[in-house]
């Protein structure tokens, strides 16, 4: 892993113990796929970063400076994962955000994860709290997802299905949920909890997926399930608990449409 940190425009040797991201999760982040030295989905990631920073009242660093540092870090990288973490910066003791905080932002470049085939999901007991003020953005407090993923690991599964406080499915711990019903792909809304995934947004914009509130019965009786995120692409689901699904051609068709638009996801079709 290669990592660098900045306060405003200036590089820094280490992140201070007083950083509000470290103390309170007071920040946002983006996890992006690198393909041949560029970030094909950067405009969408940047838009979500701006939305999240604006929602939290965190000043955005100079985008031109960020893009230049990102390009330097990715130079020569054929593939990988770039993480951009933006926090409010340093602050004194207490929750009240300082008015003059200079944001801290960090970049790290990691290897691309190995391709995955069809996934086994675990229905997590950990629920997502309903908080419209934070819903949709990728803020730095991910403890619900940490607990959910630990549940999935203990159950011997690849991913965890997260539900809201009412019990309705929302997403996986690190991906959005796609549900095929009556020949039509749908995904749950994330206006009360969950993250508005970048790839989910692309699928919605293309009309390949529609928003729909779903129950667990809807999920368990679906023709097919899939997950999507901006690093791994579209991944088929083979099981949720005792319920299993055979390979469905609609998943391959969705993967094909994505690969045609964004070639970095073409290998996902070969491992499904």
C-alpha positions as CSV (number, residue, x, y, z in Angstrom):
1,X,0.0,0.0,0.0
2,X,1.2,3.5,-0.8
3,X,-0.3,6.3,1.3
4,X,0.0,10.1,1.5
5,X,-1.7,12.8,3.6
6,X,-2.3,16.5,3.2
7,X,-3.6,19.4,5.3
8,X,-5.1,21.9,2.8
9,X,-2.6,22.0,0.0
10,X,0.5,20.9,2.0
11,X,1.7,17.3,2.6
12,X,2.0,16.1,6.1
13,X,4.1,13.4,7.7
14,X,1.4,11.9,10.0
15,X,-2.2,12.4,10.9
16,X,-2.6,14.2,14.3
17,X,-4.3,12.4,17.2
18,X,-6.6,15.4,17.3
19,X,-8.0,14.7,13.8
20,X,-11.8,14.7,14.0
21,X,-12.0,11.9,11.5
22,X,-10.1,9.7,13.9
23,X,-12.0,10.9,17.0
24,X,-15.5,11.1,15.7
25,X,-15.7,9.7,12.2
26,X,-16.1,13.4,11.1
27,X,-15.4,12.9,7.4
28,X,-16.3,11.2,4.2
29,X,-14.4,8.9,1.8
30,X,-14.4,7.4,-1.7
31,X,-13.1,4.0,-2.7
32,X,-12.3,4.0,-6.5
33,X,-11.1,1.5,-9.0
34,X,-8.0,2.4,-11.0
35,X,-7.8,1.2,-14.6
36,X,-4.8,1.9,-16.7
37,X,-3.7,4.8,-14.6
38,X,-7.0,6.6,-14.5
39,X,-10.3,6.6,-12.5
40,X,-13.1,6.0,-15.0
41,X,-15.8,6.8,-12.5
42,X,-14.1,9.8,-11.0
43,X,-16.8,12.4,-11.9
44,X,-19.4,10.4,-10.0
45,X,-17.1,9.8,-7.0
46,X,-16.3,13.5,-6.9
47,X,-19.9,14.5,-7.0
48,X,-20.7,12.2,-4.1
49,X,-17.6,13.5,-2.2
50,X,-18.9,17.0,-2.7
51,X,-22.4,16.0,-1.6
52,X,-21.1,14.4,1.6
53,X,-18.7,17.2,2.5
54,X,-21.5,19.7,1.9
55,X,-23.9,17.8,4.0
56,X,-21.4,17.7,6.9
57,X,-20.2,21.3,6.4
58,X,-16.6,20.2,5.6
59,X,-14.7,22.5,3.3
60,X,-13.7,20.8,0.0
61,X,-9.9,20.9,-0.8
62,X,-8.9,22.4,-4.1
63,X,-10.1,19.9,-6.7
64,X,-7.3,20.7,-9.1
65,X,-4.7,20.0,-6.4
66,X,-6.4,16.8,-5.4
67,X,-6.5,15.6,-9.0
68,X,-2.8,16.4,-9.5
69,X,-1.8,14.4,-6.4
70,X,-4.1,11.5,-7.5
71,X,-2.5,11.4,-10.9
72,X,1.0,11.3,-9.3
73,X,0.0,8.5,-7.1
74,X,-1.6,6.4,-9.9
75,X,1.2,7.0,-12.4
76,X,2.2,3.6,-13.8
77,X,-0.6,1.7,-12.0
78,X,-2.4,-0.5,-14.5
79,X,-5.0,-1.6,-11.9
80,X,-5.7,-1.0,-8.2
81,X,-8.0,0.6,-5.7
82,X,-7.6,4.3,-4.7
83,X,-9.1,5.5,-1.4
84,X,-9.6,9.2,-0.8
85,X,-10.4,10.1,2.8
86,X,-11.5,13.6,3.7
87,X,-11.9,14.7,7.3
88,X,-12.9,18.1,8.8
89,X,-9.3,18.3,10.1
90,X,-8.1,18.9,13.7
91,X,-10.3,20.2,16.5
92,X,-10.3,20.6,20.2
93,X,-12.0,18.3,22.7
94,X,-15.8,18.0,22.2
95,X,-18.2,17.5,19.4
96,X,-18.7,21.1,18.3
97,X,-16.9,21.5,14.9
98,X,-14.4,24.3,14.9
99,X,-15.3,27.1,12.5
100,X,-11.8,27.5,11.2
101,X,-10.9,23.9,10.7
102,X,-8.5,23.2,7.7
103,X,-9.6,19.8,6.1
104,X,-7.2,16.9,6.1
105,X,-7.3,14.5,3.2
106,X,-5.5,11.3,2.5
107,X,-4.8,9.1,-0.5
108,X,-3.9,5.4,-0.4
109,X,-3.3,3.0,-3.3
110,X,-4.0,-0.6,-2.8
111,X,-4.0,-3.8,-4.9
112,X,-7.2,-4.7,-6.8
113,X,-9.0,-7.5,-4.9
114,X,-9.2,-10.9,-6.6
115,X,-12.2,-11.5,-8.8
116,X,-15.2,-13.2,-7.1
117,X,-17.8,-15.6,-8.4
118,X,-21.4,-15.9,-7.2
119,X,-21.7,-14.9,-3.5
120,X,-23.3,-16.4,-0.5
121,X,-25.2,-13.8,1.7
122,X,-25.9,-13.8,5.4
123,X,-29.0,-11.8,6.7
124,X,-27.4,-9.7,9.4
125,X,-29.0,-9.2,12.8
126,X,-27.2,-5.8,13.0
127,X,-29.6,-3.2,11.6
128,X,-29.0,0.2,9.9
129,X,-30.1,3.2,11.9
130,X,-32.5,5.5,10.1
131,X,-30.9,8.9,9.8
132,X,-31.9,11.0,6.8
133,X,-29.2,13.6,7.5
134,X,-26.5,11.0,6.8
135,X,-28.3,8.6,4.5
136,X,-26.8,8.2,1.0
137,X,-23.4,9.8,1.8
138,X,-20.3,7.7,2.5
139,X,-19.4,9.1,5.9
140,X,-16.6,7.7,8.0
141,X,-18.7,6.0,10.6
142,X,-19.1,2.5,9.3
143,X,-19.5,0.6,12.6
144,X,-22.8,-0.9,11.5
145,X,-21.1,-2.3,8.4
146,X,-18.1,-3.6,10.5
147,X,-20.5,-5.5,12.8
148,X,-22.5,-6.8,9.9
149,X,-19.4,-8.0,8.0
150,X,-18.2,-9.7,11.2
151,X,-21.5,-11.6,11.4
152,X,-21.2,-12.7,7.7
153,X,-17.6,-13.9,8.4
154,X,-18.8,-15.9,11.4
155,X,-21.5,-17.5,9.3
156,X,-19.0,-18.5,6.6
157,X,-20.6,-16.2,4.0
158,X,-19.1,-13.7,1.5
159,X,-21.2,-10.7,2.4
160,X,-23.9,-9.5,4.8
161,X,-27.3,-8.3,3.8
162,X,-28.2,-5.2,5.9
163,X,-31.7,-4.3,6.9
164,X,-33.2,-1.1,8.3
165,X,-34.8,-0.9,11.8
166,X,-38.2,-2.1,10.4
167,X,-36.5,-5.2,8.9
168,X,-36.6,-4.3,5.2
169,X,-33.5,-5.0,3.1
170,X,-31.4,-2.0,2.1
171,X,-27.9,-3.1,0.9
172,X,-25.0,-5.3,1.6
173,X,-22.2,-4.3,4.0
174,X,-20.1,-2.9,1.1
175,X,-22.3,-3.0,-2.0
176,X,-25.8,-2.1,-3.1
177,X,-28.5,-4.7,-3.6
178,X,-30.1,-5.6,-7.0
179,X,-33.3,-7.7,-7.0
180,X,-34.8,-9.2,-10.2
181,X,-38.6,-9.5,-9.9
182,X,-41.0,-10.1,-12.9
183,X,-38.0,-9.6,-15.3
184,X,-37.2,-6.2,-13.9
185,X,-34.2,-5.2,-11.8
186,X,-34.9,-3.0,-8.7
187,X,-32.9,-1.6,-5.8
188,X,-34.0,-0.3,-2.5
189,X,-34.1,3.5,-1.8
190,X,-31.4,4.9,0.5
191,X,-33.1,8.1,1.7
192,X,-33.3,6.9,5.3
193,X,-30.1,4.8,5.6
194,X,-27.5,3.1,3.4
195,X,-25.1,4.5,0.8
196,X,-26.0,5.8,-2.6
197,X,-23.4,3.7,-4.5
198,X,-21.7,5.2,-7.5
199,X,-22.3,2.2,-9.7
200,X,-25.9,2.0,-8.4
201,X,-26.3,5.6,-9.6
202,X,-25.0,4.7,-13.1
203,X,-27.5,1.8,-13.3
204,X,-30.4,4.0,-12.3
205,X,-29.4,6.7,-14.8
206,X,-29.2,4.2,-17.6
207,X,-32.7,2.9,-16.8
208,X,-31.3,-0.6,-16.2
209,X,-32.5,-0.6,-12.6
210,X,-35.5,1.1,-10.9
211,X,-36.0,2.2,-7.3
212,X,-38.5,0.0,-5.2
213,X,-39.1,-0.5,-1.5
214,X,-38.7,-4.2,-0.9
215,X,-39.5,-6.7,1.9
216,X,-37.5,-9.7,2.8
217,X,-40.2,-11.8,1.2
218,X,-39.6,-9.9,-2.0
219,X,-35.9,-10.7,-1.8
220,X,-36.3,-14.3,-1.0
221,X,-38.8,-14.9,-3.7
222,X,-36.8,-13.0,-6.4
223,X,-35.8,-14.5,-9.7
224,X,-32.2,-13.5,-9.1
225,X,-30.1,-11.3,-6.8
226,X,-26.9,-9.4,-7.5
227,X,-24.7,-6.9,-5.7
228,X,-22.9,-3.9,-7.2
229,X,-20.1,-1.6,-6.2
230,X,-17.6,0.6,-7.9
231,X,-14.6,-1.6,-7.3
232,X,-16.0,-5.1,-8.0
233,X,-18.7,-4.3,-10.5
234,X,-21.8,-6.5,-10.6
235,X,-21.6,-9.8,-8.7
236,X,-24.3,-12.5,-8.8
237,X,-25.7,-14.0,-5.5
238,X,-26.0,-17.7,-5.3
239,X,-27.5,-18.0,-1.8
240,X,-29.2,-16.2,1.0
241,X,-29.4,-18.4,4.0
242,X,-31.1,-21.6,2.8
243,X,-32.5,-20.0,-0.3
244,X,-30.4,-20.7,-3.4
245,X,-30.5,-19.3,-7.0
246,X,-29.2,-20.9,-10.1
247,X,-27.3,-18.8,-12.6
248,X,-29.7,-16.4,-14.3
249,X,-29.1,-14.9,-17.8
250,X,-30.3,-11.5,-16.6
251,X,-27.2,-11.1,-14.4
252,X,-24.9,-11.8,-17.3
253,X,-26.8,-9.4,-19.4
254,X,-26.4,-6.7,-16.8
255,X,-22.7,-7.4,-16.5
256,X,-22.3,-7.3,-20.3
257,X,-24.0,-3.8,-20.5
258,X,-21.7,-2.5,-17.8
259,X,-18.6,-3.9,-19.5
260,X,-19.5,-2.3,-22.8
261,X,-19.8,1.1,-21.1
262,X,-16.9,0.6,-18.7
263,X,-14.3,-2.0,-19.9
264,X,-12.6,-2.3,-16.6
265,X,-15.4,-4.5,-15.4
266,X,-15.2,-6.9,-18.3
267,X,-13.4,-9.6,-16.3
268,X,-16.3,-9.9,-13.9
269,X,-18.3,-11.7,-16.6
270,X,-15.6,-14.4,-16.8
271,X,-15.8,-15.2,-13.1
272,X,-19.5,-15.3,-12.6
